Amino acid sequence: MSSTTKPALLLIPGSFALPEHYDNILEPIRSQGYEIEGLHLPSVGLKTGAREGPAPTMYDDAEYIASKARPLVEAGKDVILFAHSYGGVPTSQSTKGLTKAERKAEGKKGGIIRIAYMTCVVPPLGGSAGSTMGEVPEDQRLAPGSGLDVDEKGWLTHTDPARTAAISFSDLSPEEGQALVKTMVQHSDMSFASELTHAGYKDVENVSWLFCEKDLCIPKELQQKTIEMIERESGRKVDVTKIEADHIPSLGPRKQEVIDWFLSIAGKA
């Protein structure tokens, strides 16, 4: 596959995460000739603290993702959206009018050909990240008063690195996990309440899922339920790859399996 025919790839991070948290997988993917960009979602704060103005919603994130995908598809490129964790919600919301199938029906080239979810939150229409994560057992849930604190402007901060590390970085030592938690920034509480109004997984021709068997944040039962919901709503099977990994596999011992999954998905275009 030549570089001119390879799909363009966008990575949509999870909550509290910056693109740089994924650099260790982005660089090996670029080395294989792929164009890939990690996005800094509006709902994710800055290294210096919260953003100015009202805390952004999931819809702001979705519009931002669409603004990054649109120039690529209008250039006639095939695009794959890779989402992680919370990123599954705005990614699903963002695709309206941009999928390959929709554009082909209008006689246009290019489009989003696949959504690849890496252990994601993906609600049904009318659901939100908050309502979906409400299904997680309380002792594994991060929420205001339970590992998180929300300020008067609506920005969330991790207040218990040990708890967050135990849930999100369970493949690492407590010391390694807590050090990574401390590199994460603030996140907009409002983004978790925004309800999904467009289910992009119904429009895109292909959906893939990296199933993390040891994830405590989005447990395997919730991942399986979500996959079944997508299959039911779309009428198509989800392409599932399973690995023995925690919630953030790209920063753990299974990193190479994550890279291999990205390259395998990109190679199917």
N, C-alpha and C positions, 0 to 999 in steps of 0.2 A: 504494500500500500504506500503510494508516494505521499509526500507531505502535503501536496495540493489536494489529495482526495481524503486525507484523514479528517475525521470530525473535529470540530472545535469543542473543547471541554470547559465547563464552568463548575467550580466547586463551591457549594453553599454551606458554610460552616454551621455548627451548632450554636446554641446560646452561650453567651459569655466568651466566645472564642474568636480570635483574630485569624486572618489568613495565615499569619506566620506560624500558628500552631500546626499547620499542615505542610510547612515547607519541606519537612523530611520525606514526604511522599510526592510533593509537587515536582521537586527537582529531578528525581529519577524518572518521572513520567515525561517531563520535558526532554530529558536526554534520549528518549525514544522517538523524538520528532513530533510530539504532540503539542499543540497550543492549548495551554490550560491556565486558567486564572482563578485564584481564590478570592472570594468577594468579602468585603467588610460591610456587613449588613447595617442599615441605619439603626436597628434595635440594639446593636452591640456598641457599647461605649468606647471611649478612647483610652489610650494608656494614661492620659492625664486626668481621667475622670469621666463624668457624664457629659453628654453632648449638650449644647445650648438648646433652649426651646422645649416644647412639649415632648415627652417621651414618645418615640415612634411606635406605631402599631405594626402588626404583621402585614397589613396592606401596604405600608411604606416599604417594607422589605420586599414584598412581591413586585411592586412597581420598579424597585431598584434592580431586581433580578431580570425583569423583562427589559429594562433599559440596557442591560449588558448583553442579553441574548438577541435583541432586535437587530442591531447592526450586523451581527454575524449571519443571521438568517437572511437579511435583506441583501447581503453580499453573496447569497446563494449557497452558503455553507450548511452542512448538516451539523447539528449541535446536540451534545449530550449533557444533561444536567445531573451532576452528582451532588446529593444532599446528605448531610449528617445530622442526626438527632432532631432538634427543633427545626433545622433547615428544611426538613421535609414538608412543613406546613406552607411557608411562603413559596417554596418551589412548586408545590401542587397548585397554588393559587395563581402563579405567574404566567402560565403557558397560553392563556387565551389568545387565539389568532396566530400563534407562533409555531404550532406543531406542523410537522411535515405534511400530515394528512390534510389539515385545514388549508395550508398554502397550496398544496397540489390541486385541491378542488377549485382554487381560484386561478389556476394556471401559473402559479409562481414556483420558483425553485427555492431550495433550502428549507430549513425548519428544524425544530426540535424532534429528534428521532427516538429518544429514549430518556426516561428518568431512572436513575440508579440511586436507590435509597440505601444508605449505610446505617443500619440500626436506627430507624427514624420514628419520629412522631408524625403520623399521617391520619388525620381525622376524616370521617365521612362528611359530606355536605352538612353544614350547620354545626359541626363540631369545632372544637378549638384545641390548641395545645394543652390548655388547662383542663378541659373536660376529659381529654384522652389520658393525660397523666394522672387524673383522679382515680384511674383503675389500678394504679401501681400500689402495692402494699405500703401502708403508712411508714413502716420502718425503713423503707427503701426510697422514700419520696423526699425531694428537696423542695421546700416551700417556705414562705415567710414565717419566721418563728421556729423553723426546723431546718437550720443550716443556711437560711437566707434572711436578709433584712431588706426592707424596702424604704427608701427615703421619701421625703415630702414631695419630691418631683417625679416619683414613680420609677426610680431606678433601683434595681436589685443588686445586692452585693453578697458574696459568699462570706459568711461570718464564722463558719465552723469548718476550716480546711480539713480537719481529720475526718469529719462525717462525709464531706463531699468526696474526698479521696477514696474513702472506703467504698462508696457507691459507684463512682465514675472511673476510678483507676484501680480496680481490685486486682489487676494483674501485676501491679507494681508494689514495691515495699511502701509502707506508710510514709516514710521520709520522701521517697521519690514522688509519690502521689501528691503529698501536701505541697511540695515545691512547685509542681505544675499548677495546682489550684491557685497558688499565689501569683501566677503569671496571667490569670484570667481577669477580664475587665468586667465592668458593670453591664447589666442587660435591662431592657425596658420591660417592666411588669405588664404593661398594656398589651404587649405583643402576644402574651399567652392567652388573652381573653378574646382576641379577634376570631370570629367564626369564619370557617371556610365557605366561600360562596362560589368557587370554581374548582372543580375536581380535575386537575390536569391529567391525573393518572387514567382518566376515562378516555381522553382524547389522543394521548400519545400512543404510538403503535407498539412500543415495547417498554416494559417495566422490569427492572432488576432489583434484587435485594441482597445485601450482605447481612446475613443472619448471624449475630454474635451470641453464641450459646451461653456465655458466662456474664452477659450484661445484667447488672443489677438495677440500673437506672430505667431502662426499657426492657423489662424481663422477657424471656423467650416466649412466654404465654401471650403477652401483649403483641410482640412481633408477629407471632403466628396468626393471631386474631386479625391484625391489620392486613397481613398478606391475603387472608381469606376474604376480607372486605373488599380489597382492591380487585381481586379476581371476580368476585360477585358483581361489583359495580361496572367493571370494564368488559366482562365477558371473555377475558383472556387470562391465560396462565402467567404468573409471575416467575421470572427466571431467578431462582434462589440459590445462593452459594452460602454454605455454613462454615464458620470457623470457630474454634475454641478461644474466644476473646471477650474482653470486657467492653464497656461502653465506648471507650475511645481507643479503638484498636490501632490506629495510626501512630500512637505514642507509646505503644507497649511492645511486647516481644513478638507480636504477630504482624508487625509493620510490613514485612515483605509479602505476606499473604494479602494485605490490603493493596499494595502496589500491584501485585499480580492480578488481583481482581479488577482494578481500574484498567489495566492494560488489556485484559481479556474482554471487558465490556467495550472498550474503545475499538478493539480489533474486530468486533462483530458488525461494525457499521458497514 
